Amino acid sequence: MSKRGKPRPVPADCPCGLPASYADCCGRLHRGEAAATTAEQLMRSRFSAFAVRDEAYLLRSWAPETRPADVDFDPGLRWERLEVLATTGGGPFHSEATVEFRAHYRSGGAAGDMHENSRFRRDAGAWVYLDGDVDG
């Protein structure tokens, strides 16, 4: 059974870590009013989608061949902060990219983090998440 969970309340500040409101930053992408122009922007918007439990956006921004049928959100896990550590490619003239990041979370009252090196590519001009290698 899927653990989709209920959407979280919309935060005032964007969870992606940029100094903007959620509505003006990743919220625009989640609502389909804008598209990610870089792989890093897509990564940040996907982190925010995990934070607010926006399954539809996560699935839309996932490459078809690696996209799951649904997203299982752990009800006890809360994504709190994102650090982008490095990027390769991912600009307006690239077709592939990697984004290395550390995502901080809280689960059962304990703090934790996840380190991943994610791969992205352009599909019909739009950036999509392909897959990632998780450390720890």
QUIZI-V586744 format. One line per field, one symbol per residue. ss: DSSP state (~ for helix, > for strand, _ for the rest). A space follows every 50 residues. Layout:
BEGIN
ss->???
END
This chain:
BEGIN
ss->____________>_______>____~~~~~________~~~~~~~~~~~~ ~~__~~~~~~_>______________>>>>>>>>>>>>>______>>>>> >>>>>>>__>>>>>>>>>>>>>>__>>>>>>>>>>_
END
